[in-house]
């Protein structure tokens, strides 16, 4: 069918809204899609109506001129209802559109968890079950199982029940990229408040340092934003405070997301080298200058090469580089050029992100300005990235998905043996407690039965500064009461 202008979803049970909505927009990316209750007046521009009725003992579905119904043996089993509903809806949308999605009917962000469950239930049949139950493509099912095995091998050596990880957020960037929806702000607007932010962060560190005691601290991750927007003195202050507040003797990995090449200087890297930082990121996103200019990265390809080579010369031996596929105007040729340049640099790890257009990103808010520019992610593009990483001796070691990802693909971390980002695995698999400090930090308490409770910090920088005492009390109460 031709691309509709408006899709209206009619749903009588809003508890399934996320599952239905995300599956529909996976087939029709960029199309205005709204969910309505039965009997609602639909927009006049509606070109496609999807109706999902969950009734006692059966599911009724329509999509355009297609209809399906399925009896339910156990209508009280929500997991079974959801899976049957999604499988039928997927098959209808596939018939309407004439193609499959790489991840089939899966809309969750952690397919590796599903692969692990199937590996436990029926060793050797996990890939087949993902293909049959969720229409996952053979290549993606194989990737999930491969990564699940790799993750298990790494996690088997970590006592997650008696450990925790530390995340510290620095919410400043040199500028805000066109696609970004993170809780970060341009440094020029907050330059006079950075020290005040560090004051609040220091107070939070000192107040919460014993929250997970006597657990062993396993990993430290300083992200953002771009932590290296801090000047050398501020960076020295931050890292010194981390060492003062936390016992780092058993830390397996200490990451600082240097990120933007235009924020990296010799002096800042020397600060990192004076502290027990073991892993950094230098993130080009693309090695095509035209794209960098379009998305507002504020640095050149040469800046990326300079920053990477400078870090190498100073002794950093675990450097990750982030790439994004699906950026505006980039197709197979542009991706191939980027991978050629990355292969020449030979980093220790590469994380390949399929562009996810979130509502808060400027690119999503002003999409009409870019409607003549293509956004591509395809098997050919993803395979070129995979082959490039394999050429460098890297293996895939973690994977996650998001809504509105270009081509319905995924984010995959590749690394040389021993260079995997352990924190990335821990946060995706949710098997270890995480103490998160700073604006937008999300602390996670993981219980032995798999239950997870979250304690959120406010996202807005001004609110964080004004309400830091509240953030501390909220965290202390939540963690201590749930020991």
PyMOL commands that set and color helices and strands:
alter all, ss='L'
color gray80, all
select helices_A, chain A and resi 14-27+78-97+111-121+126-134+138-155+160-162+187-208+227-229+232-245+261-263+266-273+289-295+301-313+332-345+362-365+367-370+379-391+406-408+422-429+461-466+468-481
alter helices_A, ss='H'
color red, helices_A
select strands_A, chain A and resi 6-11+32-36+46-55+58-63+66-71+163-170+172-173+185-186+216-224+253-259+279-282+319-325+349-354+394-400+411-416+433-437+442-446+452-456
alter strands_A, ss='S'
color yellow, strands_A
deselect
rebuild
show_as cartoon
